[in-house]
Amino acid sequence: MSQYMILCVDDERDVLDSVMDDLQSFSDHFELEAAESVAEARDVIEQMAAQGTQLALILCDHIMPGELGVDFLIELAKQPQTAGARKLLLTGQAGLEDTVSAINHASLHYYIAKPWQKATLTSVVTDQLTSFMIEHEPNLLPWTSVLDTPRLVDAINKHKFEVGGE
């Protein structure tokens, strides 16, 4: 199975720990990484890429010291190695203008307001990772145990039909 990463970025350590705890169910199949700043997130992405691990999904806070989360998501959307990653804004402070900018320029896939519910967060992450895998992973079968099985099976069957399989 290929190596894929989920990256959580938030300058508040308690929030970051809570998100990481809520996403532990994904840790058997994805590298779970945390960063307390945009600069640290860049380093994590670079280090993981050097190890052959691809960013599959990023959950990013908006208001952080140094750089805004939306600006970082826009940056990631423009880079070939991270453009395909699913981008989620997890914040309680983004205004309408910031959110519109993220949608229009960062290929924002989802907005989650703080405080969040664990069930909602894991459901959204499952849905977004399923979409990512359908778009990027040629062998979907191993992912049926952790992601949206019906969607993955439909994608497998569609692919078989398109290439002239049974």
N, C-alpha and C positions, 0 to 999 in steps of 0.2 A: 504494500500500500504506500502511496506517495506520502510525503511529509507536508502537512499543511498546518498553518498557525492561526490561532485566534489571538488578537492583540487588544488589550484593554488599556486605555489611556485616561488617567484622571489624576489631578494634582492632590486630591484629598485621599490620603492613605486608607481611611476607614471605608470610603466609598469603593475604592479600588479592591480592597480585600473582600468586601461584600459581593461585588460583581464576580470576582474570581471564585468565591465560594459557590455562588449561584450557577456557575458554568462548569463545575467539577465533573458533571456527568459526561462532558465532552472530552475529558482529559485522556481517555484511553485511545482516542482516534485523532486528536489534534494536540499540537503543542499549545499550551495556554501560557501566554506571556503578559506581563504587566509592566507599565511604564508610568512614571509620575510626571512626565513632561513630554513635550513634543520632541525635544532634543534626545531624550532617552529613547523615545519610540523610534526615531530614525536609526539610532544605534542598534536597537533590537532587530529591526527589519534588515539592516545591513548584515549583522552577525548571522541571523537565521538564513538569509539568502546565501551567504558563503557556505553554509552547511547543507544547502539544497532544499531548504524549507521555504515554501511559498506562503505569502500572506493570503489567507482565504477570507478573513473577516476582521474588521476593526470596529471596536466600540470606542467612541471618543467623546470626552467631555468638551464643552465649548469654551467656557471661561477658565483659562489657565494662565499662570504667570509666563510672560515671555512671548507666547504665540497663542492665537486662538485656534480652537479645535477645527472650526470650519475652514480656516485657511490651510491647515494641515491636510484636511480631507481633499481640498481642491488640489493641493500639491500632489497628493497620492494619485488622484484621478488623471493627472497629466504625465505620470511616469509609466512607461511600458510595463515594468515588472510589478507594479501595484495597481494599475488601472482596473484590472478585472476583479480585485478584491471587493467584497460586499462591505459597504460603509454605513455604519449606524451612528447617529448622533444621540448620545445619552446625556441629557442635560436638563436642568431646571431653569436655565438662565438665557437661553437663546431667544432673541426677539424675532419678530416676523421677518425683518429684513435679513438677518443672519440665516434663518432657516431657508428663505427663498434663495439666497446665494448658495447655500449648500446643495439645494436641490438642482439648481440651474448649472452650477459649475463644478460640483464635486461628485456628481452621480450618486447623491445620497439615496440609499435604498430604504432607510427607515429612520424614524425619529421616535425615541423613547423618552418620556418625561420622567424626571426624578420627582418624588420617589417612585420606584417601579415595583411591580409584583414579580416574584421569582417565576411563577408559572408563565406570565406574559413574556418575560425576558427569554426564558428557555424556548418558548414556542416561536418567538420571532427569530431567534438565533438558529433554531432548527430549520425554519422555513428559508432563511437567507443562505444557510450553508447548503441546503438541498439545491437551491437555485445555482449556487456557485459550482457545485459538483457536476450538475447536469451540463453546465457550460464548459467546464474545464477538465473533467476527469473521464478518460475513455472507459475505465472499468468501474461501473457504478455498483456492481453487486456487493462488494465488501461494505459499502456505506449503508446498505439497507437495514443493518442492525442498530444504527444510531440516528439516522436521519428519517425523512418522510418516505417510508417504504412504498406506499402507493404511487407517489410521484416518480420515484426512482424506477420502479417496475414499468410504469407507463413510458418513461424515457428510454429504457432498455428495449422495450417492445417496439417503440417508434423507430429507434435506430436500426433494429433488425429488419424492419419492414423497408426502411429507406435504402438499405444496402442489399436488398434482395434476399434476405434470410427467409426463414419459414414463416 
